[in-house]
Amino acid sequence: MSQRTASSRTAHADDFALSRVPTSARRPWFGIAVQRFGQVSALSQFLLGATLGYSMTFGEAVLAFLFGSIILEVIMCVVGIIGQREGLNTALLARWTGFGEVGASLVGLAIGISLIGWFGIQSAISAESLESLMPGALPVWAWCLIFGLIVTAIVAVGFGGMQWLANITVPLFLVLVGWSISIELSQHSIGELLTSPAPGPTISVGQGTGIVAGGLIVGAIITADMTRFNRSGADVVKQTVLGVSLGEFVIGLAGVLLAHAAGSGNIVAIVTSSIGFVGLLIVLTGTLKINDWNLYSSTLGLVNFISTAFNRNLHRVSTTIVLGIVGSILAAAGILARFTDFLIVLGVAFPPIAGIMVAEYFIVKRWRRELDESRAAGTLPETAPRVVPATIVIWLVSGLFGYFVTWGVPAISSLLLSMVLYVVAGKLGLVRGIGSATTLQSTPPLETAAAR
């Protein structure tokens, strides 16, 4: 076996964590759309629908989902097309889309910390559901470890393992949700549910739109982690529109109807109490399909942070196992419940990342030439700017704006502000790198990164 072939296989097993995804590793759009739908139609979306249904009429909730979905799909398509063209994950791509090596390492660290935190929290949710249905069988901490390690094993396999999980859990989740809805709604008049007032304190359509958009904004920002496996920009658009629209409307509106039927926003309690074991399966399948992406993107972020900060390339599989174990242990210890507020605060750092990346890639184009030239060879650019001071300032200002200014949709406001500030800084000649760092090429090029 040649050294080139061996290293190529290593890169493939590592899911190209520090290199471009080559043409040979790209996948049909429909399979990725199933993963996107699984990500959107997770348990959290069910709960989001219940939240809106408890505080809005059905018609108002439809409008909130429509407007929120449009916002998310635009962001996902634009950022996703960048990831598809370059074949790079979010943290790696950030080096040449305005952030430089230092900024990209901070992006990777933010992704790693945030998503491993949510991985632990989701594991704890599933563990508590298992314990409530089977009290005394195992303590909650043991269920945390079991659930977390199962997801870790699947993610360690890579994108293929996650596709396998999606092919099983997504159809099962839909069947189970349909079953639960039919049982619960059989006791009510659908016409009355569609026209009844909100059972709880009301919110506006604008506020509902913000909840919908904010609920998946982090997933939209890191969408390149998924779309780098797409074959064309058209595939990115098709999978996004199909996966997000179905996920938001099918699962979200199901939650709205259940909230109206039960007069409560606690859908998990409604489902598990009304259909018992089937309700538990809904919780588990809904959590599984979001938690694998939490761990996967967290791993990619940490691998890129270590590569930049310590000039060392970690293997994705071993890093996945370590992070999965750490997240499972923290969930079992109950520590992560105290970090929820911190993770929410950290979440405001994500929208400006997308704004800066889009502004740099499509408008300012300070480092677009390096990406174009290296893409033709299937490699990474030989160098990257060490630090881009203007970007760090814009990122900080926009993140603080999103945190303190609560009118409108804060995530979208901070994203748009970062784009405007970056374009202005580019026109004024303020976007410039200080220092230059040689890029570690993880493997020899397999072939051109993608057919254009």
N, C-alpha and C positions, 0 to 999 in steps of 0.2 A: 504493500500500500504506500503511495507517495505521501510526502509530507503535506503537500497541498490538499490532497483528498482527506487526510486525517484531520487537518485543521478545519477544513470546510465542514466535516461532520461534527466536529466539536462546536463550531459556531451554530449549527442547526440545532443541536441538542441544547445549547444555551439560549435558544430563541433569539439570537442576534441582539443580545442585550447591549453590546458595545460596537455594533456594526450595522450596516444597511441590510435590510431584508432583500435578498436577490429575487429575480423573476421566478426562479424555480421553486421558491418557497411561498409564493403568493397563492391565495386561495379563492375559490368562487365566492361571490358576494352573498349568496343566500345563506350559506352556513354561518358566515360572520353576522348576517342579519339576525339569525336565531340567537346568537350570543348577545347582540345588542338588545333584542327584545327581552331576553332573559335578564339582562342588567336593568332594564327599565321596568320590567314587570315583577320586580322583587317585592318582598313583603313590605318594604318601605313605601312602595307606590300604593299598595293596598291601604296602608295606614294614612297616606296623604289624601287618598280619595275619601276616607272616612272623616278626616279632619275638615275637608271642604264641605262634605255632605252635612256635617253637624252644624255648619255655620252658613250654608248657602242653599238656595233652591236648586233643583236639578238643572234648570236652564242656566242659572248663573254659573254653576260648576262647569257646565259644558263650555261656556265662554272662557272661563279661567284656564281650563285645560287646553283649549284651542290656542289662545294667545301665548300661554306659557310654552306650549309645544313648538310653536313657530320660532320663538326666541331661541330655545334650545337647539332646534334643528339647524337654524342658520349658523349658530356658533359651531356646532358639531361638524357641519359640512365644510365650513371654511377652514377650521383648524384640521379637520380630518383629511382634507385634500392636500394640505401641506405635508402631513405625515405620510400619506400615500405616495406622493411624488418623491419624497426623499427616502422613504423606507426606514425612517428613524423614529424611535420612541420619544416621548415628550421631553424627558430630562436630557437626553443626548442632543436632540434637535435644538434645544434652547441655547447651546453654545454658539450657534451661528444665526440665531434669530433674535439678536439683541442683547443677550445676557452675558456672553463671554464665559470663560471657564469658571470663574468665581461665582457669577450669578447663576449659572446652570447647576453648579454644585449645591447652591442654596435651594434652587427649585427641586432638585432631586431629594434633598433632605426634607423639605416641606412635604413632598409627596409621600416619602417613606414614613415619616412620623404620623402624618394625618391618617393614612390608609391602614397602617398596622394598628392604629388605635381603633378605627372603626371595625377592623377585622376582629379584634378582641371583643368589642361591644356586641357585634352581631353573634359571635360565638356564645356569649353570655345569654343573649336573648333566647337562642335555641336551647341552651342548657336549662334555663328556667322553665321553658315550655315542656321539655321532656320530664323534668322533675315534677311539675304540676300534674301531668297526666299519669305518671307512674311514681307516686310518692313512696319514698323509702327504697326504691330499687337501687339507686345510686345517688350519692350526694351531688349537688350542683357542680362542685369543682371537678368532679370526675367526668360529668357530662361535658363540661367546658373543654377538658383535655381531649376527650374522644372526638367531639365534633371538630375542634380546631385541627387536630392531627389528620383527620380524614380529608379535610379541605387542603391541608398542606401537601399530602401525598398526591392529590390530583393536580395541584398547581405545579408541583415539582416535575411532573411529566411534561408540562409546557402547554403551548397553545392547543396542541392536539388533544391533550387530556381535558382541557377546559371545553373544547368543542364536543367531546364525548359526553361530558357532564351536561352541557346545554341541551344536547339531543335527547337526553333522558328527562331532565328536570323540567324543562320548559313545557313540553306537552302534558306531563303529569300535573304540573302546577295549574295549567289551564283547565284540565278535566276536574281537578279537585275544587278549584274556585267555582266552576260552573255548577258542580254538585251542591256546594255550600249555599250558593245564591238561590238555586232552585228550591232548596229546602226552606230557607229563611223567607224567601219572597212568596212562597206558596200560601203563606198565612196572611198575605196583604194584597191589596188591590194595586196593580202596577200603575193604573191611571192616577190613583191618589198619591202614590209615591212621587210620580213625575211632576205633580202640581202642588204638593204640600209645601208649607213654609219650612224654613230651617228650624230644626228642633232645638238648637242652642243659640248662643249669642251670635249675631250676624256679622259678616265681614263683607267688604266690597269686592267687585270683580277685579279691581286693580290689586287689592291685597291678595286675592286668590291667585292671580297671575304671578305675583311675586313668590308665593309659596311654591307653585309648580316649577317655576324657573329655578328658584333657589335650591329646590330639592335635588336637582340633578346637575347643578352647575359644575361641581368638581369633576363629575364623570365627563362632562362636555369638554372641560379644559384638557384632560388627559386622554382625549379620544384618539390621538395619534398612536397610543400604545396598541390600539386595536386596528386602526385603518392602515397601518404600515404593512399589513398583510393583504390589503386589497390590490386588485390588478389595475384599476383605473379610477379616475375621479368620478366617473358616472356611477361606478359601483359603490363608492362612498355615499353618494346622494341617495341611491336606491335603498341601501341597507339602513341608512339613517331615517329616511322618511317612513319606510315600512316598520322598522323596529321601534322607533320612538312613538309614532302615531298609534300603533296597535297597543303598545305598552301603556301609554298614557290614558287612552280612551277605554280600552277593554278592561284593564285592571283598575284604573283610577275611578271610572264611572261605576264599576261594580261596588267599590268601596262607598261611593256616594249613596247608592241605593240601599246598601246594608245599613248605613248610618241613619237614613230616613226610616227604614223599617224598624230598627231597634231603638231609635231615639237616643243613640249614643255614638261617641266617636271612638270607642274602644273596640275595634273590629276583632282584634286577636281574642279578646274575651268572648265576643259574640260567637265567633267561628268555633273556637275550641269547646265552648259550653254546649253549642247546639248540635255539633256532629262529632264530638269527641276525637277519636283517633284520626279521622280524616282531617279534622281541623289541625291536629298536630302535624300531619304530613304537609299541609299547606304552609305552616310556619317554617318547617324544615326545608322544603323545596324552594320556597321563596327566599330564604336566607342563604342557602347554598350557592345560588347562582349569582348573587351580588358579592358574597364573601370571597369567592375565588378571584374576582377581579380586584378586590381590595388588596389581597395578598400579592397578586401578580404585579400590579402597578407599584405597590410599595417596594417590592424587590427590585424592580427596574430603577426606581428612584434612588435607592440606597447603593446599588451597584455603580451608578453613574456618579454619585457623590464620592464614594471611596476612590473611584478611578481618577477624579479630578483633584480631590483634596490630598490624597496620599499616593498618587501615581501608581496605583496597584489595581489590576483587573481581577475582580472577584468572579467566581463562577455563579451563574444565576441559580442553578439547582441547589448548591450547598447554601447559598444565601437565603433561598426560599425556605429551606428546612429550618435554618436557624431562626429566621423571623417568625415562621409559623409556630415553632416551639415557644419562642418568647411571648408571642401574642396569646397563645393558648394558656400559658402559665399565668400571665398577668390577668387574663379573664378569669381563670380559676381562683386567683387570689382576691378577686373583687376590686383590684386597684383601679382598673380602667374606668369604673363608674365615676370616679372623682375627676377624671380627665375630660369628661364630655364638654364642659364649658371651654376648656383650653382648645379642644379639637374644633369646636365651632368658631372660635376666634381665629384659629389658624386657617379655617376655610375661607376667610375674607382675603387671604393672600393669593388665592388661585385665579379669580377673574382677571386681574391685571396681567397675569402671565400670558393669557390668550390674547389680550389686546395688544401687548407689546410684540408678541410673535407675529401676529397678522399684519400689524403696521410695518414691521421690519421686512417681512417676506414679500409683501405685495406693493408697498408704497416707498419706503425709505431705501430698501435694498442695499444696505451698506455692506453686507456679507453674502449677498445672493450669488455673486459671480463665483465665489469659492465653492458654494454648494453645487451650482450648475456644472462646473468643470469636474469636480470629484464624482458627481453622480454619473457622469458619462463613463467613468472608469470603474464604478461600483465600489469606490472607497470613500473614506471620510476625508475632508479637507486636511492637508498636512499640518496646518496650524490653526489655532483659534485665538481670538483676543483674550488676554488674561482677565481683564476687568473692564467693564463699561460703566463708569460712574453715573452717567445720565440715566441709564436704565435702572440702576439701584434706587436713585432718588425718585424716579417716576413710579416705580413699583411700590415704594414706601408711601408716597403721597396718595396714590390711588387706593391702596389698601386701607389706609386710615380714613379716606373719604367714604369707602364702602362700609366701614365699621361705625362711624359716627353719624353719617347722614342717612337717615332711615326712610326718607320719603321715596316714593316710586319703588323700583326694584333695585336695592343696593348693589347686588352682584352685577347687574347690567350697567348701572351707573358707573361703577368703578372700572368696569371693562372698557366702556366708551371713553371715559376720562383718560385712561392709560393710552388708548390709541391716539387721541387728540394730542396729548402731551408729547408722545413719542414722535409723531409726525412733525409737530412744531419744532421739537429739539433737533430732528433730522434736517429740517429746512434751515435752521440756524447754525448748522455745522457742529452741534454739541454732541452728536452720537459718534463717539470715537473710542476705540479701544486703547487701553494703556497696558503695554507689555504684550508679549506673544508667547504662547505655549505650544509645544509640539504635541500633536495628537497621537495617542497610543492606538495603533492599528491592531485590533484583536485578531484578525485573520486575513490572509490574502484574499483579494476579491474573487468571488465565485463567477460573477458575470455582471453585466450592467444591472444596476439596482432595480430598474423596472422598465417595462416597455412603455414608451410614451406615444 
